Amino acid sequence: MDEKFIAYKGKKFTIEWYYNTQKKSEALDYFEELTLDRKKQLAKLLKVMGDMGQIRNREKFNNEDDKIYAFKPHPDRFLCFFFIGGKIIITNAYEKKSQKMPPREKERALKLNADYIKRVKGGTYYD
């Protein structure tokens, strides 16, 4: 596992950036373009989730159905899912511009979730 894809390693969860077969992570690229203040907001949420195992405030972390969750540092959204072995995989990210999540963002998270599971089971994700 390439260390650059580990967003946070805590006592309860290891939070990772999903990456494609070319070792590119759209969510990590998005994160790296953020201002320092916005990066710090996400880092705080990842630390709480990684170390404590939960974020009770639904305005900061929420179940978006279909086993997709969202870290919600204002104004950004980082979609993710839980995986066996104490992992949370961040699939994609976007800046919130309306009350509802754009359907394409959730569809993307579901597609990347399926790809991750397929590649892990096939032994090709972690080399």
N, C-alpha and C positions, 0 to 999 in steps of 0.2 A: 504494500500500500504506500503510495506516494504521500508523504507527510503534508504536502501543500493542500491536499484535499480534505484534511481534517480541520474542521472549523473550530471544534472545541472537544476536548477529552475530559469528561467529568467523572464523578464517583458513580453516577447512575447511568449516564448515557454518553456515548461517543457520537458527536454530531459531525456528519460528513457532507461535503459538496458532491452531488452526483456529477459524474463525468462520462462523456460519450466514448466511443471506440477510438477516437483520435486524441484521447486524454484532454478534452476541452470541457470546461464547465461554464455554461452560460450564467448560472447563479453566482458563481465565484467572480466571473468577469463583471457582472452587475455590481456586486459588493465592492469590488476594487475601485469602481468608478465613483462611489459615494464619497461625500464629504466625511471628514474625520468624526464630526458629531453624529452623523447618521450611522457610521460604522460602530461607534461606541454604543449607540442604542441597541443595535442587534447583538453586539458582544455581551451586553448585560443580560439580555434574554437567553442567549445560548448558555451562559454561565449558570443562571438559575436553573434552567431545564437540565443541563448536564449534571449539575451537582445535587440538586434537590429532587429531580425526577418529575417535576410538574410546575406549571405556571397557572395559578388559580384565576388570574384576571383574564377574562375572555376578550378584553380589549387589547390584550398583548399576545395571546395565543388561543387559537380557536379550532375546533373540529369543523371542517368544511364539508363533511360527509364523504362517502366513498373511501374512507380511511385516509383522506388527505387532510392535513392540518396546516395552519398558517401561523408563523411568527409574524407579529404585527408591530414593528417599530414604525412610528409615524414618520413619513407617509408611505413607507415601503411595506411590501408583503413578500414573505419568503415561504413558498409552499414546500411541504415536506411529508414524509410518511415514516412510520416506525417499522423497524425490521428486527428479526430475531437476533439475539446476541447483544441486546442493549444498544442498538444503532438507531439513529434518526438520520434520514437522508434528505438533504435539501435539494429539490429538483429544479426549481425555477423561481424567478423573482420579478417583481414589477412595482412601479409606483402607482399607488392607489389614486384614482382620479374620480371615482364615483362610489356610490354606496354599495353596489353589487360587484362581486368579483366577475371580471370578464370571463365568459364561458371558455374561451380559447386557453386561458391560463390554467384552469382546472383540467381541461382536456390534455394539455401539455403535461401537467403533473402526473396524470393517470398513465399517459403513454410512457413517460420516463420511468415511472414506478414499474410498469410491466417489463420494460427493457432491463432495468436493474435486476429484477428477480430472475429473468431468463438468463442473463449473463452470469449471475452469481451461481445459479443452479448448474449452468454449463461449465463452470470453472474458468470463465474468461474475464470476469470483472477484476478480481484481485489477482495480480500476478506476482 
